[in-house]
Amino acid sequence: MAAGTTTVGTTAGTSGPTGSGPRSQSGSGARSGAESGSGAGRGNGSRGRLRRTLLAALVAAAVVVPVSAAASPGVPAPAPVVFADDTAPHDRYADNRANLAEAARMAGAAGRTGRAAKLRAMDAAGEARFLTFDGRGRGRAVEVFGDLETADRVTVLVPGSDTTLDTYQRFRAGAVSLSRRLQAEHPHSAVVAWLGYDTPGTASTTVLTADRADEAAAELGPFLPRLRDMAGSGAQISLLCHSYGSVVCARTTTGPEVTDVVLFGSPGTGAGSAGDLPTDARVWAGRGGGDWIGDVPHVRLGRIGFGTDPVDPAFGARSFAAGPAGHSDYLKPGTRSLDSLAAIVLGTAATAPATTAPEVPHA
């Protein structure tokens, strides 16, 4: 579930209703077998265990096989700058650019020329706007596109697995595309690319559980009201959550500053319905006709998997048209999915019938 090939349940760190429906369903076969003293009962229980094992293997195969990405653990970098809550955005931008430049210098001096080049590319024009930057290890970065301090529409993009400083440019490209699309219609808008957590590796068991999402939600939740305070007066915030990022958003408690939570390319959220998410915002879900994530089994077996498909009408999310988008295509310029996401942010969207079937591109 990578962000560029690329992702609300309960409050972070709790269990509660997250996936409670799917858990009780998946366990029923095993319980019925265990409760029966007959050979048939024991056979049913064995078949139930085998079925759950096979489903878990299918989830792992569907998620791990399609994508992979590099990471650079152990790369030297300075500690991130620590800011007071009331530090103005332009002061944060300046200090983080300096930190980024030093991180690139240190990486180059350590012989990590690939990472050094990627860091320099993040501020090639010397005008990057980072609210947060940490060049250590896989890295973290929160970048702003547009004038945050005058924006009354702010979009936070939350990426999925394998989004690191080494793969940052593909995540950034989506943010730039969305920002240009929004500003063409509404100049007082800003996009925030939020790589504010340690994303799971696609080829790892962590991508099949919500553990990293819980950690991310504990960071994202408090960030949102701080972001509102930095934005223009009365700013409304939309969360756009891609792939594993949708699991993060599904576990993030939001306040009145968030008006819309959008799940796209989602493997599931761990919640049984949109009503289980800890938000009063409108919840949207969409999937492109070419997105392989639709083939991932929507099961939850103990802590593995994410249960109900968010585009299933039974989940209760508002649907939006994503056209023929593949997993990495939702924010590409000129796509139907980008138009739909922009309309949600700007409050002009109309819901479309939920579908996971491929849509025929317009001629």
N, C-alpha and C positions, 0 to 999 in steps of 0.2 A: 504494500500500500504506500508506495513512495510518493512524495509530494509532487514531484514533477512528472513522474510516470504514474505520480501519486494517484487529515485527515486531518443532557443533561439529565435520567437515572437519579442518582443521589449526589449529595454534597461530597466533595473529594474526601477520601479517607474513610467513608462509611460504606455499609452494604445496603441494607434496606431493600427497596423495591427493585433495584437494578437487576433486570433479568429474572425476577422472581417467577414469572409465568413460565418461561422456557425451562427453568431449572426443575420446577415441579413436574412438567410434562416429561422431560427426558428421564427422570428418575422413576416414573410410574411402572415401566416394564420390569425393572430390577426389583422393585418392592413387591410386585405381584408374584414374581418367581420366588423370592425369598420367603414370602408368607405361606407358600404352598408346600406341603410336605410330599407331594407326588413327584415322580420322575419327570412328568410333563412340566410341572411348575419349575423344577430345576433347569429343564431344557429351555423354557421360556426365558428364565433369568440369564442363562448363558448367551442365548441369542441376543438379549437386550444389551448385555455387556459388549458383545462382539459388534453390534450395530453402532453403539456409541463410540467404540474404538475406531471403526471404519469412518464414521462421520468426522471424528477429530482428525484422522489422517487426511481426509479430503479437504478439510479446512486448511490444514498446514500446507498441503500440496498446492491448492489453489492460490494461496497467498504468497508462498515463498518462491515458487517457480518463475512467475512472470518478470520480476524485476530484481535488481541489486544495485548497490551504490558503494562508492569508496568512502572511507573515513580516515582521519589522521589522528589517532589517539597519541597523547604524549607530546604534541607539538608545543614548544615553549612559547609563552606569551605573557604580557603583563597582567596583573590582576585587573578586573574591570573597575571603572570609576564608580564610586558610590556617591549618589546624589541625595540631597534633601528632597522631600516630597514637593516642595514649592519651587524647585529649580525650574527656570523657564526652559522651554524646548530649545531655543537657539543656543543656550549655554550647554545643554546636554549634547547637542549636535557637535559643537566645537571640541569639547573634551573627548568625545567618543571618536572623532576623526583622528585626533592625536593618538589615542590608544590604538586605533586600527593601524596607523602608520608604524607605530612601535612594534605591534604584533607582526606585521609584515617584515620589518627589519630583523626581528629576532628569529623568525622562521627561516629567512634567507641565511642568516649567520649560522644556523644549525644544520644547514644543508637541505632543508625542506623547501626546495625551490618551487615545487608545485603549489604548496599551500601559500607560499609568499606571493606568487603570481595571482592566485585567486583572491587573496586579501587586497592586493593593490587594485584589482579590477573592481572591487566593491566601492572604491572611491576614486575611480579613474579621473573624474572631472574635479575632484576636490570639493564637491558640494553635497556629499551624502548626508542624510539626516537620520542619524541613529539615536533613538531614545535609550537604547541599551546595546552594548557590545561587549562580548567576552570571547577572545580569540583562543582560549585554552581548549585543548582536546577537540571534541566534535564541534564545539562552539555554540554561541547563542547570539542572536542579533534581532533587534526590533527596529525596523526602518520605516520612515514616513515618506509618503509620496503626496505632494500637495502641501498647501498651507494649513497645518493643523490648527493654528491659533485662530483662524477665521472660519474654519469649516463647520457647517451645521449638519453635515452628513459624513459620518466617519465609518469606514469599513475596516474590520480586523480580519485578516486572512490567517487561518490556523492550518498549518501544513500537516502532512502525514509522515510516515516512516521514511527513514534514510534521508531526511532533510538535514544537512549539516553545512558548515562553512565551505566544504569541498563541493557540495552540490547546490550551493545557494543561488547561483545565477538562474537556474531553471525556476526556482521559487520566485525570485525577484522579477523574472520576465512576466509571470502571471500578474503580479502586483502592478507593474508598469502598465500592462495592457488594460487592466480594470480601471486604473487611475485615469488613463487617457479617455477611456469610454465614458466614465462618469463626468469628467470635467468638460467634455464636449457638450454635455446637456446641462450640467449643474456645476459651475466653476467653484462654488464654495463646498467642495468635497475633498476628502483626504482618505488615503488608503494606508493602513498600517500592516506591514508584513511581520507577523509575530512568530519568529523562531525563538520562543521564550522557554523552551523545554528541551530535554534530551530525548530526541525522537528514538523510537525503537528501530533496530535494524530489521530490514525485511526478511533476511535469511536468519531469523532467530526466533526463539520461543516467545520473547517479550512482545512480539507483534500480535500474538494471539490472545493476550490478556489485557486487562485494563490497568495494570500496575503503573505504566508510564503515564497513562491518561490521568490517573488519580494525582500523580505528582504534578503534572502540567496544570490540572484544574486548580490546584492550590496556588499556582502562580498567576494564572489567567484571571481568576475571579477578582482578586484585589487590584489587579492592573486596570480593569475596566472603569471603575469610578475615578481612578487617578487620571486616566486618559480623558474622560469627560471633563475633568477640571482643567486640563490643558487645552481643550478644544474651544471652539467658538461658543457663544452663549446659546443655551438650549440645544446643544448638539445631540443628535440621535445616533446611536451606534448599532451597526449590524455585524453579526458574526458569520463569516463565511468559512465553513469547516469542511476540509477535503480529506477523504479517505480516513486514515487513522485519526486525523484531526477531528472528525465527527464524533469519535469516542471521547476525545478531550472535551469538546463542547457539551456532550451529553452528561458530563459530570461536573460542569462548571455552574455554580449558582450565580445568576445574574440579577441585577437590580433594574429599576425603571429606566436607566440610561440605555439599555439594550431593547430595541424594538423588534428585531428579527434575528432568528437563528436559522441558518441555511445549511443543510447537510447534502453534500454531493459527492458522488463516487464513494459512497459509504458502505462498509462491510456489515453495518449494524451498529448499534450504540450500546448494547447491554440493557437497554430499557425496553419494556413491552409495548409502550405507546408514547406518543408525543406528550400526553398528559402527565406522564411520569417524570418528565424533565424538570429540573429545579429552576424554572424560568416562567415568567408571565408573558414573554415575547411570543410573537407569531413564529411557528416552527414550519419550515419548508423542507422538502426533500425532492431531489431529482437525480436521474441517471441517464446518461447518453446511451444511444442504441449500440455504440461500439465499445462500451466499457466492460472489460473483462471481470470487473468486480461483481457483476451480476451473476457470475457462475460460482462465486464463493458460497458454500452452504450456510444458510442463516440458522445456525443452531447455537445452543449454549450448553456446554457439558462441564459442569462444575465451574471452574474459572476460565475455561477455554471457549473462545467464540463469543459472538456478540448478539445472537438471537434475532429477533424480528427485523425483517427488511424495512428500512424507513420509507421506501417507495410503495410498500404494500398499503392499500387503502385502510386496512385494519389498524395500521400504526397511527393513523389520524393526523399526519402532517399535511399541510397544503402542498400540492404538487406544482412543479414548474416545468416548462418544456426545455429539454436539453438537446434536442435534435440528435444528430448521429454521433455526438462527441465520444471519443475514446477516453480512457482514464486520465490522460495527460492533456486533454484538449479543451477543458471547460472554459478556460480564460483566454483562449487564443483569439486574436482580433478577427472580427467579422463573423463569429460563430453565433448560432442561435442561443447557445448556453450563456455566452457572455452578455448578450442582450437581455436575457431573462434575469440573470443575476443583477445586472445594473438596474433593471426595473424594480426588483425587490428592494434594493438599497434606496432608490429614489421614491418609493411608495406608489409606483404606477403599475405594479404587476397585477395580472389576473391569473388565477389558478388554471391549470390545465389538467385533463384527465390523467391519473397516475398510470404509468406504463413502463415496462422494462423492455418492451420489444423495440427493435431497431426502427428508427424513423427514416423515411426517404428524404434525402437532401433536396433542397429547393434547386431548381434548374438555374 
